């Protein structure tokens, strides 16, 4: 009985109606504010640092294709986020979405991963901005702090980065002042960022040379040849493009912060889905054009991985443009830092409101109408991470949490689309006992059902679970390190099984979603592809990242099982409902007799 109660607690879900209550947060964000938040939080390191670094060491000029692959994966995830934002306009993003559709335990897992994503995201942007400014100043800060206070620990940074620490604290104070004030500043910084991107593209296009995309390996100077791959457009082949996509994916992380503003958007069901799509379109166009200009201006093996644009414009004889880009990059990184940290207190607030995290984090300050304690805690944690870890470690740690969040959101879309509607009885089929033959026929919907039933919903859920396991195995066998003749055969067999599972899922009846302001198109194909792409990018991460991820989950599960599971609002609600029902029954009996 104890195990049954625990399993029941792990699977308990919030009803969609439960997520429509009032909110203490201020509703002050319009479509422009939300789009600027999505663009500003994302369009930072990817433009001014990531493009040059990936081009130099991983993908070469094919970094443009890497951004395209990463954009497609992010677009699939963005469509799934947009549908859930239309369903559940509440603070908390994927945490709330999974709480509604999958259950409390998975919701806590995804919420804990989102905390990791946003903490590391904030720290990585602050660290990247610190490195960018220090690179312009001839690495004076790095040399001074390394000499004065070295950190001799292999898995930490070489020195404590007090500048990055201070940057995060300043943004924390700004967010604590209020959403309206910080959003206005974000809009200004985002406009400056977009203006800088336009200047870079126009000025760079005048200095571009398409021959830099087809440099033969024998034409590469001897001192660069060893680290330059095979030359040409794809120096490291398709493997380099995909490895670059895994890194470029970091450049798209942040658009989902829009989905955390469900209680602060003026019209969340319309504006949040639309702003997510607009943000992703603007971000991809910016990345693609920037990467194109950068690799055409200067050969990929001559790029500066820390501050590519000041270097490339200096080589091109346009130092004035380089300084304009530098100033614009600083503003861009500021708004990226603001956008990276903005969602974190909201996720903490949502989880604490539900009781699965410590409830004091859900307190709203009366004057600022922001979760002040959650903001201060998240700022201090992010600042500490920025000070003691290096940039590469931060990026790898963030990617796995983000990809897991995207995966569960896509799976949640599938589950809700095939969920049984208990209010509909179809020809008495729900009351009939199922036979093995009826189950076999329903695999391809030979029963001709038009609405989901208990049977079709169960088949869909089992298919989704099997699909996730098979996609994990297939992506593992596709890893470039293990590809061989046997692996190709296994991958082909698993690919055929994935197609068969997609067919089974396609044949199951789906719920009517015409009432939603936005829905994912081509279900189940789009969520299906989203899961596969996310899982593939996850298996590209090294084992150190997985070890850190498992340790992070272990800490979270200790909090959940020793605090959250017994303090959950759903447990309290169930207890109150049972108590109320008991009183009603008792009153009924007394009246009757």
C-alpha positions in Angstrom: 0.0 0.0 0.0 2.9 2.4 0.8 4.4 1.8 -2.7 1.0 2.3 -4.3 0.6 5.7 -2.5 4.0 6.8 -3.6 3.4 5.8 -7.2 0.0 7.6 -7.1 1.8 10.8 -5.7 4.4 10.6 -8.5 1.7 10.5 -11.2 -0.7 13.1 -9.8 -1.4 15.9 -12.3 -2.7 19.4 -12.2 -5.9 19.8 -14.1 -5.9 22.4 -16.9 -8.7 24.2 -15.0 -6.5 24.4 -11.9 -3.9 26.4 -13.8 -6.2 29.2 -14.7 -6.5 30.9 -11.3 -5.5 34.4 -10.3 -2.0 35.7 -10.0 -0.1 38.2 -7.9 2.3 39.1 -10.7 1.7 42.2 -12.8 0.3 41.8 -16.3 2.3 44.4 -18.2 4.0 42.7 -21.2 2.7 43.1 -24.7 3.7 41.3 -28.0 6.6 43.7 -28.6 7.9 43.2 -25.1 7.7 39.4 -25.3 9.4 39.3 -28.7 12.1 41.6 -27.5 12.6 39.4 -24.5 12.9 36.3 -26.6 15.3 37.9 -29.1 17.3 39.7 -26.4 17.8 36.6 -24.2 19.0 34.5 -27.1 20.9 36.8 -29.5 24.0 37.3 -27.5 27.0 34.9 -27.3 25.8 33.1 -30.4 26.4 36.1 -32.6 29.5 37.7 -31.0 31.4 34.7 -29.8 29.9 31.3 -30.8 30.0 31.8 -34.6 33.7 32.4 -34.7 34.6 29.7 -32.2 32.6 27.0 -34.0 33.9 28.0 -37.4 37.5 27.9 -36.3 37.6 24.6 -34.5 34.5 22.5 -35.4 32.7 23.2 -38.6 34.5 25.8 -40.7 32.4 27.8 -43.2 29.7 25.1 -42.7 28.9 26.7 -39.4 26.0 28.2 -41.4 24.6 24.7 -41.8 25.2 24.0 -38.1 23.1 27.0 -37.3 20.4 25.8 -39.7 20.3 22.3 -38.0 20.2 23.9 -34.6 17.4 26.3 -35.8 15.3 23.4 -37.0 15.6 21.6 -33.7 14.7 24.8 -31.8 11.8 25.5 -34.2 10.2 22.1 -33.5 10.6 22.7 -29.8 9.3 26.3 -30.2 6.1 25.0 -31.8 5.5 22.6 -28.9 6.2 25.4 -26.4 3.8 27.7 -28.3 0.9 25.2 -28.1 1.4 24.7 -24.4 1.6 28.5 -23.8 -1.9 28.6 -25.5 -3.1 25.8 -23.2 -1.6 26.9 -19.9 -0.9 30.6 -19.6 0.9 30.3 -16.3 4.3 31.1 -15.0 6.7 28.2 -14.9 7.1 27.2 -18.6 7.8 23.5 -19.3 7.4 22.7 -15.6 3.8 23.7 -15.6 3.2 22.0 -19.0 4.6 18.7 -17.8 2.7 19.0 -14.5 -0.5 19.2 -16.4 0.1 16.3 -18.8 2.7 13.9 -17.4 2.7 14.1 -13.6 4.3 15.6 -10.6 7.5 13.6 -10.5 8.3 14.3 -14.2 7.2 17.9 -13.7 9.7 18.3 -10.8 12.4 16.7 -12.9 11.8 19.1 -15.7 11.5 22.1 -13.4 14.8 21.1 -11.7 16.4 20.9 -15.2 15.0 24.3 -16.1 16.7 25.7 -13.0 19.9 24.2 -14.1 19.4 25.7 -17.6 18.7 29.2 -16.4 21.4 29.2 -13.7 24.0 28.0 -16.1 22.6 30.2 -18.9 23.0 33.3 -16.8 26.4 32.3 -15.6 27.6 31.5 -19.1 26.5 34.8 -20.6 28.2 36.7 -17.7 31.3 34.7 -18.2 31.2 35.2 -22.0 30.8 38.9 -21.6 33.7 39.0 -19.1 35.9 37.1 -21.5 34.9 39.4 -24.4 35.7 42.6 -22.6 38.9 41.1 -21.2 40.0 40.0 -24.7 39.6 43.5 -26.0 41.7 44.7 -23.0 44.6 42.3 -23.9 43.5 39.8 -21.2 44.7 42.1 -18.4 42.0 40.9 -15.9 42.8 37.2 -16.5 46.5 37.7 -16.0 46.1 39.8 -12.9 43.6 37.5 -11.2 45.5 34.3 -12.1 48.6 35.7 -10.5 46.8 37.1 -7.4 44.2 34.3 -6.7 44.8 31.2 -8.8 42.3 28.3 -8.5 44.2 25.1 -8.8 41.3 22.7 -9.3 40.9 20.8 -12.5 37.1 21.1 -12.9 37.0 24.8 -12.0 38.2 28.0 -13.7 41.8 29.2 -13.5 40.8 32.3 -11.4 37.8 33.7 -9.6 36.0 36.0 -12.1 34.8 38.8 -9.8 33.7 40.9 -12.8 31.2 38.2 -14.0 30.1 37.9 -10.4 29.3 41.6 -10.2 27.5 41.6 -13.5 25.1 39.0 -12.4 24.4 40.9 -9.1 23.7 44.1 -11.0 21.1 42.3 -13.2 19.6 40.6 -10.1 19.0 44.1 -8.6 17.5 45.3 -11.8 15.1 42.4 -12.0 14.1 42.8 -8.4 13.1 46.4 -9.0 10.2 45.3 -11.3 9.3 43.6 -14.5 8.1 46.8 -16.2 11.3 48.7 -15.6 13.6 45.9 -16.6 11.6 45.2 -19.7 11.9 48.8 -20.9 15.7 48.6 -20.6 15.6 45.2 -22.3 13.7 46.7 -25.3 16.3 49.5 -25.7 19.3 47.0 -25.5 17.6 44.7 -28.0 17.0 47.5 -30.5 20.8 48.4 -30.2 21.7 44.8 -30.7 19.6 44.4 -33.8 21.1 47.7 -35.2 24.6 46.3 -34.6 23.7 43.1 -36.4 22.5 45.1 -39.4 25.8 47.2 -39.4 27.9 44.0 -39.2 26.1 42.4 -42.1 26.2 45.4 -44.4 29.8 46.4 -43.6 31.0 42.7 -43.7 29.2 42.1 -47.0 31.4 44.8 -48.7 34.5 42.9 -47.6 33.3 39.4 -48.3 35.2 37.0 -50.5 33.2 33.8 -51.5 36.6 32.1 -52.2 37.1 31.7 -48.4 34.4 29.0 -48.6 36.4 26.8 -50.9 40.0 27.0 -49.7 41.9 23.8 -50.7 44.0 22.2 -47.9 47.2 22.7 -49.9 46.6 26.4 -50.0 46.4 26.7 -46.2 49.7 27.9 -44.6 51.8 25.2 -43.0 51.4 26.6 -39.5 47.6 26.3 -39.6 47.3 23.1 -41.7 47.3 20.6 -38.9 44.3 22.2 -37.1 42.4 23.2 -40.3 40.9 19.9 -41.2 40.5 19.0 -44.9 39.8 22.6 -46.1 36.9 23.6 -48.3 33.3 24.4 -47.1 33.1 21.4 -44.7 36.7 20.9 -43.4 35.5 18.3 -40.9 32.7 16.8 -43.0 29.2 16.1 -41.9 30.4 15.0 -38.5 31.8 18.5 -38.0 28.5 20.1 -39.1 26.5 18.0 -36.6 29.0 18.6 -33.8 28.8 22.3 -34.6 25.0 22.0 -34.5 25.2 20.7 -30.9 27.3 23.7 -29.9 25.3 26.2 -32.0 22.2 24.9 -30.3 23.4 26.9 -27.3 22.9 30.0 -29.4 19.1 29.3 -29.6 18.7 28.6 -25.9 16.7 31.3 -24.3 13.6 31.8 -26.5 11.7 29.5 -24.0 12.0 32.3 -21.4 9.0 33.9 -23.1 6.9 30.8 -22.0 7.6 31.7 -18.4 5.7 35.0 -18.6 2.2 33.5 -18.7 1.1 35.5 -15.6 2.8 38.7 -16.7 1.6 38.9 -20.4 -1.4 41.0 -21.2 -2.8 38.4 -23.6 -0.8 35.2 -23.0 -2.8 32.8 -25.2 -2.3 34.9 -28.3 1.0 36.9 -27.6 3.2 34.1 -26.2 2.9 31.6 -29.1 3.3 34.5 -31.7 6.3 36.0 -29.9 8.0 32.6 -29.7 7.7 32.1 -33.5 8.7 35.7 -34.3 11.7 35.4 -32.0 13.0 32.2 -33.6 12.7 33.6 -37.1 14.6 36.8 -36.2 17.3 34.8 -34.3 17.9 32.4 -37.2 18.2 35.1 -39.8 20.6 37.0 -37.6 22.8 34.0 -36.9 22.8 32.7 -40.5 23.8 36.1 -42.0 26.4 36.8 -39.3 28.0 33.4 -39.8 28.0 33.9 -43.6 29.7 37.3 -43.5 32.2 36.3 -40.8 33.5 33.2 -42.7 33.5 35.0 -46.1 35.5 38.0 -44.7 38.3 35.8 -43.2 39.4 32.2 -43.6 37.9 30.0 -40.9 41.3 28.9 -39.5 42.3 32.6 -38.9 39.3 33.5 -36.8 39.5 34.7 -33.2 37.5 32.4 -31.0 37.0 34.8 -28.1 36.2 38.1 -29.9 35.9 37.4 -33.7 34.4 40.6 -35.0 36.9 43.1 -33.6 39.6 40.9 -35.0 38.1 40.3 -38.4 37.3 44.0 -39.0 40.7 44.9 -37.8 42.2 42.6 -40.4 39.9 44.1 -43.0 41.1 47.6 -42.3 37.9 48.7 -40.7 38.8 49.3 -37.0 36.0 51.9 -36.6 33.4 49.3 -37.5 35.1 46.9 -35.1 34.6 49.4 -32.3 30.9 49.9 -33.2 30.5 46.1 -33.1 32.3 45.9 -29.8 30.0 48.5 -28.2 26.9 46.8 -29.7 28.2 43.4 -28.5 28.4 44.7 -24.9 24.8 46.0 -25.1 23.8 42.7 -26.7 25.4 40.6 -23.9 23.8 42.8 -21.3 20.3 42.2 -22.7 21.2 38.5 -23.2 22.2 38.4 -19.5 18.9 40.0 -18.5 16.9 37.6 -20.6 18.8 34.6 -19.4 18.1 35.4 -15.8 14.5 36.6 -16.2 12.8 33.2 -16.2 14.7 31.7 -13.3 12.8 33.4 -10.5 9.6 32.6 -12.3 10.3 28.8 -12.4 11.3 28.9 -8.7 8.1 30.8 -7.9 6.0 28.3 -9.8 7.6 25.3 -8.1 7.5 26.9 -4.7 3.8 27.9 -5.2 3.0 24.2 -5.8 4.9 23.2 -2.7 7.5 20.9 -4.5 10.2 23.5 -3.6 10.5 25.5 -0.4 7.4 27.8 -0.2 9.2 31.0 0.9 10.5 31.3 -2.6 7.0 32.0 -3.8 6.5 35.2 -1.8 5.7 38.2 -3.9 7.0 41.6 -2.9 4.0 44.0 -2.5 5.6 47.0 -4.2 7.6 45.4 -7.0 5.2 42.6 -7.6 8.1 40.2 -8.3 9.3 37.1 -6.4 12.0 39.0 -4.6 13.5 36.1 -2.5 13.6 33.8 -5.5 15.2 36.5 -7.6 17.9 37.1 -4.9 18.6 33.4 -4.4 18.8 32.7 -8.2 21.1 35.7 -8.7 23.5 34.7 -5.9 23.7 31.1 -7.3 24.3 32.2 -10.9 26.9 34.7 -9.8 28.8 32.1 -7.9 28.7 29.7 -10.9 30.0 32.5 -13.2 32.8 33.2 -10.8 34.2 29.7 -10.4 33.5 27.8 -13.7 34.9 28.4 -17.2 32.7 29.1 -20.2 33.0 25.6 -21.9 32.0 23.8 -18.8 29.0 26.1 -18.3 27.8 25.6 -21.9 28.0 21.8 -21.7 26.2 21.7 -18.4 23.4 23.9 -19.7 22.7 22.1 -23.0 21.7 18.8 -21.4 19.1 20.3 -19.1 17.7 22.4 -22.0 17.4 19.4 -24.3 15.7 17.3 -21.7 13.2 20.1 -21.2 12.5 20.4 -24.9 12.1 16.6 -25.1 9.5 16.4 -22.3 7.5 19.3 -23.7 7.3 17.5 -27.1 6.3 14.3 -25.4 3.7 16.2 -23.4 2.2 17.6 -26.6 1.8 14.0 -27.9 0.2 12.8 -24.7 -2.3 15.5 -24.5 -3.3 15.2 -28.2 -4.1 11.5 -27.6 -5.6 11.8 -24.1 -9.0 10.3 -23.6 -11.8 12.8 -23.1 -13.8 11.5 -20.2 -16.8 13.6 -21.0 -17.4 11.8 -24.3 -18.9 8.4 -24.6 -18.6 6.9 -28.1 -21.2 4.2 -28.9 -20.7 2.6 -25.6 -17.1 1.5 -26.5 -15.6 2.8 -23.3 -17.7 0.5 -21.2 -16.9 -2.7 -23.2 -14.1 -5.0 -22.1 -11.1 -5.1 -24.4 -9.9 -8.3 -26.0 -6.5 -9.0 -27.5 -8.1 -8.9 -31.0 -9.6 -5.5 -30.4 -6.2 -4.2 -29.2 -4.5 -5.5 -32.3 -7.1 -3.9 -34.5 -6.8 -0.6 -32.7 -3.1 -0.5 -33.4 -4.0 0.7 -36.9 -7.4 2.0 -35.9 -9.3 -0.7 -37.8 -12.2 0.0 -35.3 -12.6 3.3 -37.1 -12.7 5.5 -33.9 -13.0 9.2 -34.4 -12.5 10.3 -30.8 -9.9 9.0 -28.3 -11.0 6.2 -26.0 -9.4 4.5 -23.0 -8.0 1.9 -25.4 -6.6 4.3 -28.0 -5.1 6.6 -25.3 -3.4 3.6 -23.7 -2.0 2.4 -27.0 -0.8 6.0 -27.8 1.0 6.3 -24.4 2.7 2.9 -24.7 3.8 3.8 -28.3 5.2 7.1 -27.1 7.2 5.4 -24.3 8.6 2.8 -26.7 9.4 5.5 -29.2 11.5 7.4 -26.7 13.5 4.3 -25.7 14.0 3.3 -29.4 15.0 6.9 -30.4 17.6 6.9 -27.5 19.0 3.6 -28.8 19.0 4.7 -32.4 20.7 8.0 -31.7 23.3 6.1 -29.6 24.2 3.8 -32.4 24.4 6.8 -34.8 27.2 8.3 -32.6 30.2 8.9 -34.8 32.6 7.2 -32.4 30.8 3.8 -32.6 29.7 3.7 -36.3 30.7 0.5 -37.9 29.0 -2.1 -40.1 27.1 -3.7 -37.2 26.1 -0.2 -35.9 24.7 0.8 -39.4 22.6 -2.4 -39.5 21.3 -1.7 -36.0 20.6 1.9 -36.8 18.6 0.8 -40.0 16.5 -1.7 -38.0 15.8 0.9 -35.3 14.9 3.5 -38.0 12.4 1.1 -39.5 10.9 0.5 -36.0 10.7 4.3 -35.5 8.7 4.6 -38.7 6.4 1.8 -37.7 5.8 3.5 -34.3 5.0 6.8 -36.1 2.5 5.0 -38.2 0.8 3.5 -35.2 0.7 6.9 -33.5 -0.6 8.6 -36.7 -3.5 6.1 -36.9 -4.8 6.8 -33.4 -7.7 9.3 -33.0 -6.8 12.7 -31.6 -8.6 15.2 -29.4 -10.2 18.3 -31.0 -8.0 21.3 -30.3 -9.9 23.9 -32.5 -10.5 26.0 -29.4 -6.8 26.7 -28.9 -5.3 29.9 -30.3 -2.2 28.0 -31.5 -1.6 24.3 -32.2 1.4 22.4 -33.4 1.0 21.5 -37.1 1.4 18.0 -38.5 1.0 16.1 -35.2 2.5 13.6 -34.5 5.3 14.3 -37.0 6.6 17.6 -35.6 6.8 16.5 -31.9 8.2 13.2 -33.1 11.0 14.8 -35.0 11.6 17.2 -32.1 12.2 14.3 -29.7 14.6 12.5 -32.1 16.7 15.7 -32.8 16.8 16.6 -29.1 17.9 13.0 -28.1 20.5 13.0 -30.8 22.0 16.2 -29.6 22.0 14.9 -26.0 24.0 11.8 -26.9 26.7 14.1 -28.4 27.5 15.4 -25.0 30.5 13.9 -23.2 30.3 11.7 -20.2 31.6 14.5 -17.8 28.4 16.4 -18.6 26.3 13.4 -17.9 28.0 12.8 -14.6 27.4 16.5 -13.5 23.8 16.1 -14.7 23.2 13.0 -12.7 24.6 14.6 -9.6 22.4 17.6 -10.1 19.3 15.3 -10.4 20.4 13.5 -7.3 20.3 16.7 -5.3 16.9 17.6 -6.7 15.4 14.2 -5.9 16.6 14.5 -2.3 14.7 17.8 -2.0 11.6 16.3 -3.7 11.4 13.0 -1.7 12.2 14.6 1.7 10.2 17.8 1.2 8.2 18.2 -2.0 6.2 15.0 -2.1 4.8 15.7 1.4 4.3 19.4 1.0 2.8 19.4 -2.5 -0.4 21.5 -3.0 -2.0 18.6 -4.8 -1.6 16.5 -1.6 -3.2 19.2 0.5 -6.0 19.7 -2.1 -6.7 15.9 -2.1 -6.8 15.9 1.7 -9.2 18.9 1.8 -11.4 17.3 -0.8 -11.6 14.0 1.1 -12.4 15.9 4.3 -15.1 18.0 2.6 -16.7 14.9 1.0 -16.7 13.2 4.3 -18.7 16.1 5.9 -21.1 16.2 3.0 -21.8 12.4 3.3 -22.2 12.7 7.1 -24.7 15.6 6.7 -26.6 13.6 4.1 -27.0 10.7 6.4 -28.2 12.8 9.3 -30.7 14.5 7.1 -32.0 11.2 5.7 -32.6 9.7 9.0 
